[in-house]
Amino acid sequence: MLQKAKAMWKAGTRPTEIGKLVGKSRSAVLNMMTRQGLQRSDIAKGMRAPAPPAPPPLVPRRPPPPVRKETEERVLKGSTPRPWETRVFGECAFPLLVEGITCSCCLPVTPEKLYCETHHKVMHVSAPSFGSRRRWVE
């Protein structure tokens, strides 16, 4: 019986099928083969599935589009942007990036404001009044 089980084991038969033919459980067949020094990995080396194919090589992505410098587009007509340090009182303090240098707009401003009219609208956006908001009551 042991020789028959060993032969079936070496042929690659499942432990459950060997157990049915020999009259033992699957666990008993596995224990019996372990005690005999047989391991399924030794027998199944020739029966292993082929290795999966290598993944395809990675395709490089397109480089991101160049970053658009929005601040350079905000230079207003009539303004003469100068480096930040050379700005004097009464000139617009809106920061602009011109050729990598931080400059200010330098258009004339009213005494109570820090920015010219156009940049004041950009910097100071009014929030809606409290009464305009609707409250939903459930």
GUROSE-444361 format. One record per residue: x, y, z of N, C-alpha, C, CB in turn. Coordinates in Angstrom, 1 decimal, always signed. Glycine has a CB too. Layout:
# residues N
n.X n.Y n.Z ca.X ca.Y ca.Z c.X c.Y c.Z cb.X cb.Y cb.Z
X Y Z X Y Z X Y Z X Y Z .
...
This chain:
# residues 138
n.X n.Y n.Z ca.X ca.Y ca.Z c.X c.Y c.Z cb.X cb.Y cb.Z
+0.8 -1.2 +0.0 +0.0 +0.0 +0.0 +0.9 +1.3 +0.0 -0.9 +0.0 +1.2 .
+2.0 +1.3 +0.8 +2.8 +2.4 +0.9 +3.5 +2.6 -0.5 +3.9 +2.2 +2.0 .
+4.0 +1.5 -1.1 +4.6 +1.6 -2.4 +3.7 +2.2 -3.5 +5.2 +0.3 -2.9 .
+2.4 +1.8 -3.4 +1.4 +2.3 -4.4 +1.2 +3.8 -4.2 +0.1 +1.5 -4.2 .
+1.1 +4.2 -2.9 +0.9 +5.6 -2.6 +2.1 +6.5 -3.0 +0.6 +5.8 -1.0 .
+3.3 +5.9 -2.8 +4.5 +6.7 -3.2 +4.5 +6.8 -4.7 +5.8 +5.9 -2.7 .
+4.2 +5.8 -5.4 +4.2 +5.8 -6.9 +3.2 +6.9 -7.4 +3.9 +4.5 -7.5 .
+2.0 +6.9 -6.8 +1.0 +7.8 -7.2 +1.4 +9.3 -6.8 -0.4 +7.5 -6.5 .
+2.1 +9.4 -5.7 +2.6 +10.7 -5.2 +3.6 +11.2 -6.2 +3.2 +10.6 -3.8 .
+4.5 +10.4 -6.6 +5.6 +10.8 -7.6 +5.0 +11.1 -9.0 +6.6 +9.7 -7.7 .
+3.9 +10.5 -9.3 +3.2 +10.7 -10.6 +2.4 +12.0 -10.6 +2.2 +9.6 -10.9 .
+2.3 +12.6 -9.3 +1.6 +13.9 -9.2 +0.1 +13.8 -8.9 +1.8 +14.7 -10.5 .
-0.3 +12.7 -8.4 -1.7 +12.5 -8.0 -2.0 +13.3 -6.8 -2.0 +11.0 -7.8 .
-3.2 +13.9 -6.7 -3.6 +14.7 -5.5 -3.7 +13.8 -4.3 -4.9 +15.4 -5.8 .
-3.3 +14.4 -3.1 -3.4 +13.6 -1.9 -4.8 +13.1 -1.6 -3.0 +14.5 -0.7 .
-5.9 +13.8 -2.0 -7.2 +13.4 -1.7 -7.5 +12.1 -2.6 -8.2 +14.5 -2.1 .
-7.1 +12.1 -3.8 -7.3 +10.9 -4.7 -6.5 +9.7 -4.1 -6.9 +11.2 -6.1 .
-5.3 +10.0 -3.7 -4.5 +8.8 -3.1 -5.2 +8.3 -1.9 -3.1 +9.3 -2.8 .
-5.7 +9.2 -1.1 -6.4 +8.8 +0.2 -7.7 +7.9 -0.1 -6.8 +10.0 +1.0 .
-8.4 +8.3 -1.2 -9.6 +7.5 -1.5 -9.2 +6.1 -2.0 -10.4 +8.2 -2.6 .
-8.1 +6.0 -2.8 -7.7 +4.7 -3.3 -7.1 +3.8 -2.2 -6.8 +4.8 -4.4 .
-6.4 +4.4 -1.2 -5.7 +3.7 -0.2 -6.6 +3.5 +1.0 -4.4 +4.4 +0.2 .
-7.6 +4.3 +1.2 -8.5 +4.2 +2.3 -8.0 +5.1 +3.5 -8.6 +2.8 +2.8 .
-7.4 +6.2 +3.2 -6.9 +7.1 +4.3 -7.5 +8.5 +3.9 -5.4 +7.1 +4.4 .
-7.3 +9.4 +4.9 -7.7 +10.8 +4.7 -6.6 +11.6 +4.0 -8.1 +11.5 +6.0 .
-6.9 +12.7 +3.5 -5.9 +13.6 +2.8 -4.8 +13.9 +3.8 -6.6 +14.9 +2.3 .
-5.1 +14.3 +5.0 -4.1 +14.6 +6.0 -3.2 +13.4 +6.3 -4.8 +15.1 +7.3 .
-3.8 +12.2 +6.4 -3.0 +11.0 +6.7 -2.0 +10.8 +5.5 -3.9 +9.8 +6.9 .
-2.5 +11.0 +4.3 -1.6 +10.8 +3.1 -0.4 +11.8 +3.2 -2.4 +10.9 +1.8 .
-0.8 +13.1 +3.5 +0.3 +14.1 +3.6 +1.3 +13.8 +4.7 -0.4 +15.5 +3.8 .
+0.8 +13.3 +5.8 +1.7 +13.0 +6.9 +2.6 +11.8 +6.5 +0.9 +12.6 +8.2 .
+2.0 +10.8 +5.9 +2.7 +9.6 +5.5 +3.8 +10.0 +4.5 +1.8 +8.6 +4.8 .
+3.6 +10.8 +3.6 +4.6 +11.3 +2.6 +5.7 +12.1 +3.3 +4.0 +12.0 +1.4 .
+5.3 +12.9 +4.2 +6.3 +13.7 +5.0 +7.2 +12.8 +5.8 +5.6 +14.7 +5.9 .
+6.6 +11.8 +6.4 +7.5 +10.8 +7.2 +8.4 +10.1 +6.2 +6.6 +9.8 +7.9 .
+8.0 +9.8 +5.0 +8.9 +9.1 +4.0 +9.9 +10.1 +3.4 +8.0 +8.5 +2.9 .
+9.8 +11.4 +3.7 +10.8 +12.3 +3.2 +10.5 +12.9 +1.9 +12.2 +11.7 +3.2 .
+9.3 +12.6 +1.4 +8.8 +13.2 +0.1 +8.1 +14.5 +0.3 +7.9 +12.1 -0.6 .
+8.4 +15.4 -0.6 +7.8 +16.7 -0.6 +7.2 +17.0 -1.9 +8.7 +17.8 -0.1 .
+6.1 +17.6 -2.0 +5.4 +17.9 -3.2 +6.3 +18.8 -4.1 +4.0 +18.5 -3.0 .
+7.0 +19.7 -3.5 +7.8 +20.7 -4.3 +8.9 +20.0 -5.0 +8.4 +21.8 -3.4 .
+9.5 +18.9 -4.5 +10.5 +18.1 -5.2 +10.0 +17.5 -6.4 +11.2 +17.1 -4.3 .
+8.8 +17.0 -6.3 +8.2 +16.2 -7.4 +7.6 +17.1 -8.5 +7.1 +15.3 -6.9 .
+7.1 +18.2 -8.1 +6.4 +19.1 -9.0 +7.3 +20.1 -9.7 +5.3 +19.8 -8.3 .
+8.6 +20.0 -9.5 +9.5 +21.0 -10.1 +9.3 +21.0 -11.6 +10.9 +20.7 -9.8 .
+9.2 +19.8 -12.2 +9.0 +19.7 -13.6 +7.6 +20.1 -14.1 +9.4 +18.3 -14.1 .
+6.7 +20.1 -13.2 +5.3 +20.4 -13.6 +4.9 +21.8 -13.3 +4.4 +19.5 -12.8 .
+5.8 +22.7 -12.9 +5.5 +24.1 -12.6 +5.0 +24.8 -13.8 +6.6 +24.8 -11.9 .
+4.2 +25.7 -13.6 +3.7 +26.6 -14.7 +4.9 +27.5 -15.1 +2.5 +27.5 -14.3 .
+4.9 +27.9 -16.4 +6.0 +28.8 -16.8 +5.9 +30.1 -16.1 +6.0 +28.9 -18.3 .
+7.0 +30.7 -15.9 +7.0 +32.1 -15.3 +6.2 +33.0 -16.1 +8.5 +32.6 -15.1 .
+5.5 +34.0 -15.4 +4.8 +34.9 -16.2 +5.7 +35.8 -17.0 +3.9 +35.8 -15.2 .
+5.2 +36.3 -18.1 +6.1 +37.1 -19.0 +6.4 +38.4 -18.3 +5.4 +37.4 -20.3 .
+7.5 +39.0 -18.6 +8.0 +40.2 -18.0 +7.0 +41.4 -18.4 +9.4 +40.6 -18.4 .
+6.8 +42.3 -17.5 +5.9 +43.4 -17.8 +6.5 +44.2 -18.9 +5.6 +44.3 -16.6 .
+5.6 +44.9 -19.7 +6.2 +45.7 -20.8 +7.0 +46.9 -20.2 +5.0 +46.2 -21.7 .
+8.0 +47.4 -20.9 +8.8 +48.5 -20.4 +7.9 +49.7 -20.2 +10.0 +48.8 -21.3 .
+8.3 +50.5 -19.3 +7.5 +51.7 -19.0 +7.8 +52.7 -20.1 +7.9 +52.3 -17.6 .
+6.7 +53.3 -20.5 +6.8 +54.4 -21.6 +6.9 +55.7 -20.9 +5.6 +54.3 -22.6 .
+7.9 +56.5 -21.2 +7.9 +57.8 -20.5 +6.8 +58.7 -20.9 +9.3 +58.5 -20.8 .
+6.3 +59.4 -19.9 +5.1 +60.3 -20.1 +5.6 +61.6 -20.8 +4.4 +60.6 -18.8 .
+4.7 +62.3 -21.4 +5.0 +63.6 -22.0 +5.4 +64.5 -20.9 +3.8 +64.1 -22.8 .
+6.3 +65.4 -21.1 +6.6 +66.4 -20.1 +5.5 +67.3 -19.9 +7.9 +67.2 -20.5 .
+5.3 +67.8 -18.7 +4.2 +68.8 -18.5 +4.4 +70.0 -19.3 +4.0 +69.1 -17.0 .
+3.3 +70.7 -19.6 +3.4 +71.9 -20.3 +4.1 +73.0 -19.5 +2.0 +72.5 -20.7 .
+4.7 +73.9 -20.1 +5.4 +74.9 -19.3 +4.5 +75.8 -18.5 +6.3 +75.9 -20.2 .
+5.0 +76.2 -17.3 +4.1 +77.0 -16.4 +4.0 +78.4 -17.0 +4.7 +77.0 -15.0 .
+2.8 +78.8 -17.0 +2.5 +80.1 -17.5 +2.7 +81.1 -16.4 +1.1 +80.2 -18.2 .
+3.4 +82.2 -16.6 +3.6 +83.2 -15.6 +2.5 +84.2 -15.7 +5.0 +83.9 -15.8 .
+1.5 +84.0 -14.9 +0.3 +84.9 -14.9 +0.6 +86.3 -14.5 -0.8 +84.3 -14.0 .
+1.6 +86.5 -13.6 +1.9 +87.8 -13.1 +2.4 +88.7 -14.2 +2.9 +87.7 -11.9 .
+3.2 +88.1 -15.2 +3.7 +89.0 -16.2 +2.6 +89.5 -17.1 +4.7 +88.2 -17.1 .
+1.4 +88.8 -17.2 +0.3 +89.3 -18.0 -0.5 +90.4 -17.3 -0.6 +88.1 -18.3 .
-0.3 +90.6 -16.0 -1.0 +91.6 -15.2 -0.4 +93.0 -15.3 -1.2 +91.2 -13.8 .
+0.7 +93.1 -16.0 +1.3 +94.5 -16.2 +0.3 +95.3 -17.0 +2.7 +94.4 -16.9 .
-0.1 +96.4 -16.4 -1.1 +97.3 -17.0 -0.5 +98.3 -17.9 -1.9 +98.0 -15.9 .
-1.3 +98.8 -18.9 -0.8 +99.8 -19.8 -0.5 +101.1 -19.0 -1.8 +100.1 -20.9 .
+0.5 +101.7 -19.3 +0.9 +102.9 -18.6 +1.7 +102.7 -17.3 -0.4 +103.7 -18.2 .
+1.8 +101.5 -16.9 +2.6 +101.3 -15.7 +4.1 +101.0 -16.1 +2.1 +100.1 -14.8 .
+5.0 +101.4 -15.2 +6.4 +101.1 -15.4 +6.9 +100.3 -14.2 +7.2 +102.5 -15.5 .
+6.8 +99.0 -14.3 +7.2 +98.1 -13.2 +8.7 +98.4 -12.9 +6.9 +96.6 -13.5 .
+8.9 +98.5 -11.6 +10.3 +98.7 -11.1 +10.5 +97.7 -9.9 +10.6 +100.2 -10.6 .
+11.8 +97.5 -9.6 +12.0 +96.6 -8.5 +11.4 +97.1 -7.2 +13.5 +96.4 -8.3 .
+11.0 +96.2 -6.4 +10.2 +96.4 -5.2 +10.8 +97.5 -4.3 +10.0 +95.2 -4.4 .
+12.1 +97.5 -4.2 +12.8 +98.4 -3.3 +12.7 +99.8 -3.7 +14.2 +97.9 -3.1 .
+12.6 +100.1 -5.0 +12.6 +101.4 -5.6 +11.2 +102.1 -5.6 +13.2 +101.4 -7.0 .
+10.2 +101.4 -5.2 +8.9 +102.0 -5.2 +8.8 +103.1 -4.1 +7.8 +100.9 -4.9 .
+8.1 +104.2 -4.4 +7.9 +105.2 -3.4 +6.5 +105.4 -3.0 +8.4 +106.6 -4.1 .
+6.2 +106.2 -2.0 +4.9 +106.3 -1.5 +4.0 +107.0 -2.5 +4.9 +107.2 -0.2 .
+2.8 +106.4 -2.7 +1.9 +107.0 -3.7 +1.9 +106.1 -5.0 +2.2 +108.4 -4.0 .
+2.6 +105.1 -5.0 +2.6 +104.2 -6.2 +2.0 +102.8 -5.8 +4.1 +104.0 -6.7 .
+1.4 +102.2 -6.8 +0.8 +100.9 -6.6 +1.8 +99.8 -6.1 +0.1 +100.4 -7.9 .
+1.4 +99.1 -5.1 +2.3 +98.1 -4.5 +2.0 +96.7 -4.9 +2.2 +98.2 -3.0 .
+1.2 +96.5 -6.0 +0.8 +95.2 -6.5 +2.1 +94.5 -7.0 -0.2 +95.3 -7.6 .
+2.4 +93.3 -6.4 +3.6 +92.6 -6.9 +3.5 +91.9 -8.2 +4.0 +91.5 -5.8 .
+4.5 +92.1 -9.0 +4.6 +91.5 -10.4 +5.9 +90.8 -10.5 +4.4 +92.6 -11.5 .
+5.9 +89.8 -11.3 +7.2 +89.1 -11.5 +7.6 +89.4 -13.0 +7.0 +87.5 -11.3 .
+8.6 +90.1 -13.1 +9.1 +90.5 -14.5 +10.5 +90.0 -14.6 +9.0 +92.1 -14.7 .
+10.6 +89.0 -15.5 +11.9 +88.4 -15.8 +12.6 +87.9 -14.6 +12.8 +89.4 -16.5 .
+11.8 +87.3 -13.7 +12.3 +86.7 -12.5 +12.6 +87.6 -11.3 +13.6 +86.0 -12.8 .
+12.3 +88.9 -11.5 +12.5 +89.9 -10.5 +11.2 +90.4 -10.0 +13.4 +91.1 -11.0 .
+11.0 +90.5 -8.6 +9.8 +90.9 -8.1 +9.8 +92.5 -8.2 +9.6 +90.5 -6.6 .
+8.7 +92.9 -8.9 +8.6 +94.4 -9.1 +7.2 +94.8 -8.6 +8.7 +94.7 -10.6 .
+7.0 +96.1 -8.6 +5.6 +96.6 -8.2 +5.1 +97.4 -9.4 +5.7 +97.5 -7.0 .
+3.8 +97.5 -9.5 +3.1 +98.1 -10.6 +3.5 +99.6 -10.8 +1.6 +98.0 -10.4 .
+3.6 +100.3 -9.7 +4.0 +101.7 -9.7 +3.1 +102.7 -10.4 +5.3 +101.8 -10.4 .
+1.8 +102.4 -10.6 +0.8 +103.4 -11.1 +0.4 +104.2 -9.9 -0.4 +102.7 -11.8 .
+0.0 +105.5 -10.2 -0.4 +106.3 -9.0 -1.6 +105.8 -8.3 -0.6 +107.8 -9.5 .
-1.7 +106.0 -7.0 -2.8 +105.6 -6.2 -3.3 +106.8 -5.4 -2.4 +104.4 -5.3 .
-4.6 +106.6 -4.9 -5.1 +107.6 -4.0 -4.5 +107.4 -2.6 -6.7 +107.6 -3.9 .
-4.4 +108.4 -1.8 -3.7 +108.3 -0.5 -4.3 +107.2 +0.4 -3.8 +109.6 +0.2 .
-5.5 +106.9 +0.4 -6.1 +105.9 +1.3 -6.0 +104.5 +0.8 -7.5 +106.2 +1.6 .
-5.4 +104.3 -0.4 -5.3 +103.0 -1.0 -3.9 +102.6 -1.2 -6.1 +102.9 -2.3 .
-3.6 +101.3 -1.2 -2.3 +100.8 -1.4 -2.1 +100.3 -2.9 -2.0 +99.6 -0.5 .
-3.2 +100.1 -3.6 -3.1 +99.6 -5.0 -3.8 +100.6 -5.9 -3.7 +98.2 -5.1 .
-3.5 +100.5 -7.2 -4.2 +101.3 -8.2 -5.6 +100.7 -8.4 -3.5 +101.3 -9.6 .
-6.5 +101.3 -9.1 -7.9 +100.9 -9.2 -8.0 +99.5 -9.7 -8.7 +101.8 -10.1 .
-7.3 +99.1 -10.7 -7.5 +97.8 -11.3 -7.0 +96.7 -10.3 -6.7 +97.7 -12.6 .
-5.8 +96.9 -9.7 -5.3 +95.9 -8.8 -6.0 +95.9 -7.4 -3.8 +96.2 -8.5 .
-6.6 +97.1 -7.1 -7.5 +97.1 -5.9 -8.7 +96.2 -6.0 -8.0 +98.6 -5.6 .
-9.2 +96.1 -7.2 -10.4 +95.2 -7.5 -9.9 +93.8 -7.4 -11.0 +95.5 -8.9 .
-8.7 +93.5 -7.8 -8.2 +92.1 -7.8 -7.9 +91.7 -6.3 -6.9 +92.0 -8.6 .
-7.4 +92.6 -5.5 -7.0 +92.3 -4.2 -8.1 +92.3 -3.2 -5.9 +93.2 -3.7 .
-9.1 +93.2 -3.4 -10.2 +93.3 -2.5 -11.5 +92.9 -3.1 -10.3 +94.8 -1.9 .
-11.9 +91.7 -2.9 -13.2 +91.2 -3.5 -14.2 +91.2 -2.3 -13.0 +89.8 -4.1 .
-15.3 +91.9 -2.5 -16.2 +92.0 -1.4 -17.1 +90.7 -1.3 -17.1 +93.2 -1.6 .
-17.3 +90.3 -0.1 -18.2 +89.2 +0.2 -19.6 +89.6 +0.1 -17.8 +88.5 +1.5 .
-20.5 +88.6 -0.2 -21.9 +89.0 -0.2 -22.4 +89.3 +1.2 -22.8 +87.8 -0.8 .
-23.4 +90.2 +1.3 -23.9 +90.5 +2.6 -24.6 +89.4 +3.3 -24.8 +91.8 +2.5 .
-24.7 +89.4 +4.6 -25.3 +88.3 +5.4 -26.7 +88.1 +5.0 -25.1 +88.6 +6.9 .
-27.5 +89.2 +4.7 -28.9 +89.1 +4.4 -29.2 +88.4 +3.1 -29.5 +90.5 +4.4 .
-28.2 +88.4 +2.2 -28.4 +87.8 +0.9 -28.3 +86.3 +0.9 -27.4 +88.3 -0.1 .
-27.8 +85.8 +2.0 -27.7 +84.3 +2.1 -29.0 +83.7 +2.5 -26.6 +83.9 +3.1 .
-29.3 +82.6 +2.0 -30.6 +82.0 +2.3 -30.3 +80.9 +3.4 -31.3 +81.3 +1.1 .
-31.2 +80.8 +4.3 -31.1 +79.7 +5.3 -32.2 +78.7 +5.0 -31.2 +80.2 +6.7 .
-31.8 +77.5 +4.9 -32.8 +76.4 +4.6 -33.2 +75.8 +5.9 -32.2 +75.3 +3.6 .
-34.5 +75.8 +6.2 -35.0 +75.2 +7.4 -35.6 +73.9 +7.1 -35.9 +76.1 +8.1 .
-35.3 +72.9 +7.8 -35.9 +71.6 +7.5 -37.1 +71.4 +8.3 -34.9 +70.4 +7.8 .
